[in-house]
Amino acid sequence: MTTTPYSSPPWEVLLLVAHHLDAKTLAIASCVSKLWSISMSSDHLWKPIFTSHFPSLSTLQHAHSSISFHRLFAIGLTASKRRRQNPAKPKLSLNDLVFVISVSTSDSLIFTLTTPCDEMVADPHSLFRFDIEISDSEWVREGLEEVKVTWNVILRGWKAVFCMMDSVGKLGFQAGSERWLSVELPTPGCCQNVVASSVVADLKLGICGGEERDGRVTVKKVSAGILNIMDWRYVSLEDGFRYLHHFLYSDS
Amino acid sequence: MSSSVEAITVLSSDGDEFKITVSAAKLSKPLNWMLEDVCFSDDCDEVPTIEVNSKTLVKVIEYCEKHAPRANSGASDSDAEELKKWDIEFMKMDVKDILFHILMAANYLHMEGLYDLACQTAADLMKGMTVSQIRKIFHIKNDFSSEEQEQLRRQHPGCSFD
């Protein structure tokens, strides 16, 4: 018996095998060598793959008949990936962020807190929402009061700051009540003027005190989070980090 | 064709003689036609040549003989399971040496089962591999220039090359 010296698989074989490959493997195989590229790039192979994967793009070939289905599939794939891009793991984490929140009336400070995120009570469902107990809040008279509320997020080490909220308004200080404040946040990235971010900075102040305190009340608890106003849910912790990353790092 | 003949003799493209049972030969359409047309009795001096080299033909005949009983009678599911396992073992062969020859032989001999099996084996070897891994498995030389290589990378953003 003679042995056959090996040469790379002939094109006939490549054509036969090509029909058994899925789109991804076929695309990779088309980059192996010139012969493989010719054998694995034919419209004959790619037309059915392209039309089944991207029916919405199927008219593109009529627009420019010399473009190959192989090429069309590649750009279709890139386009679909861009649309449903899986966000990268956030680069920020709890111990990168410090919240500075303060509430003051026109003449006096009610409270100010500077708390690293990792020292706050994190949301059990991994949402971007934190509860903070306040021990040293001043006492104020019950009733409607004009207050200034600011919430800044500092990148640990004072490397950057992002203002979540800076608003002035009337707030009803009433014992046993909770008061909400929310301010629309800017859109991350480009198109800030044309696209709404649909997220708001959300602060909740828990007020207590009252009669036994001679009609004076104080802020005992603050909840701070980012709320999505499309579905009225708090954004996930990871999405919150991604959002803040845009404003705390200049490279994004 | 005489009904008493149980095995026929064929020549490989290298000129070696091989015996194949009639029931096994029936797995290939061209061989089946040959059985009907050519005289295969012992006293017949004409031996048909199959354009497949000896090394490949040995494997093809091995496959035919294994699959013939089931193809001719129709067998139980447990047999089918066992045969599937045998196929997997059978396909554990050197890619560069023989797989592609088997594939072409199966195509040439119209043997659907073996053809699908060989194609699937080759396809499975490529699945999940990077471009350079496929080159390694199939011993392919990269004949693209570095510019062409760059262009390919740009055109196939989702593909892993290295």
HADDOCK unambig.tbl for C-alpha pairs under 7 A between the chains (distance, minus, plus):
assign (segid A and resid 1 and name CA) (segid B and resid 14 and name CA) 7.00 0.50 0.50
assign (segid A and resid 1 and name CA) (segid B and resid 16 and name CA) 6.76 0.50 0.50
assign (segid A and resid 1 and name CA) (segid B and resid 54 and name CA) 6.00 0.50 0.50
assign (segid A and resid 2 and name CA) (segid B and resid 14 and name CA) 6.74 0.50 0.50
assign (segid A and resid 3 and name CA) (segid B and resid 55 and name CA) 6.78 0.50 0.50
assign (segid A and resid 6 and name CA) (segid B and resid 96 and name CA) 6.23 0.50 0.50
assign (segid A and resid 6 and name CA) (segid B and resid 97 and name CA) 6.19 0.50 0.50
assign (segid A and resid 8 and name CA) (segid B and resid 138 and name CA) 6.96 0.50 0.50
assign (segid A and resid 8 and name CA) (segid B and resid 139 and name CA) 6.64 0.50 0.50
assign (segid A and resid 8 and name CA) (segid B and resid 140 and name CA) 6.11 0.50 0.50
assign (segid A and resid 9 and name CA) (segid B and resid 100 and name CA) 6.47 0.50 0.50
assign (segid A and resid 13 and name CA) (segid B and resid 100 and name CA) 6.67 0.50 0.50
assign (segid A and resid 13 and name CA) (segid B and resid 104 and name CA) 6.55 0.50 0.50
assign (segid A and resid 17 and name CA) (segid B and resid 119 and name CA) 5.10 0.50 0.50
assign (segid A and resid 17 and name CA) (segid B and resid 122 and name CA) 6.79 0.50 0.50
assign (segid A and resid 17 and name CA) (segid B and resid 123 and name CA) 6.35 0.50 0.50
assign (segid A and resid 20 and name CA) (segid B and resid 119 and name CA) 6.53 0.50 0.50
assign (segid A and resid 20 and name CA) (segid B and resid 120 and name CA) 6.31 0.50 0.50
assign (segid A and resid 20 and name CA) (segid B and resid 123 and name CA) 6.06 0.50 0.50
assign (segid A and resid 21 and name CA) (segid B and resid 123 and name CA) 5.71 0.50 0.50
assign (segid A and resid 25 and name CA) (segid B and resid 126 and name CA) 6.71 0.50 0.50
assign (segid A and resid 25 and name CA) (segid B and resid 127 and name CA) 5.70 0.50 0.50
assign (segid A and resid 25 and name CA) (segid B and resid 128 and name CA) 6.95 0.50 0.50
assign (segid A and resid 28 and name CA) (segid B and resid 130 and name CA) 6.82 0.50 0.50
assign (segid A and resid 28 and name CA) (segid B and resid 131 and name CA) 5.70 0.50 0.50
assign (segid A and resid 28 and name CA) (segid B and resid 159 and name CA) 5.87 0.50 0.50
assign (segid A and resid 29 and name CA) (segid B and resid 131 and name CA) 6.51 0.50 0.50
assign (segid A and resid 31 and name CA) (segid B and resid 131 and name CA) 6.46 0.50 0.50
assign (segid A and resid 31 and name CA) (segid B and resid 152 and name CA) 6.72 0.50 0.50
assign (segid A and resid 32 and name CA) (segid B and resid 131 and name CA) 5.62 0.50 0.50
assign (segid A and resid 32 and name CA) (segid B and resid 135 and name CA) 6.24 0.50 0.50
assign (segid A and resid 32 and name CA) (segid B and resid 142 and name CA) 6.53 0.50 0.50
assign (segid A and resid 33 and name CA) (segid B and resid 141 and name CA) 7.00 0.50 0.50
assign (segid A and resid 33 and name CA) (segid B and resid 142 and name CA) 5.34 0.50 0.50
assign (segid A and resid 33 and name CA) (segid B and resid 143 and name CA) 5.70 0.50 0.50
assign (segid A and resid 33 and name CA) (segid B and resid 144 and name CA) 6.50 0.50 0.50
assign (segid A and resid 34 and name CA) (segid B and resid 143 and name CA) 6.43 0.50 0.50
assign (segid A and resid 34 and name CA) (segid B and resid 144 and name CA) 6.72 0.50 0.50
assign (segid A and resid 74 and name CA) (segid B and resid 155 and name CA) 6.80 0.50 0.50
assign (segid A and resid 74 and name CA) (segid B and resid 156 and name CA) 6.26 0.50 0.50
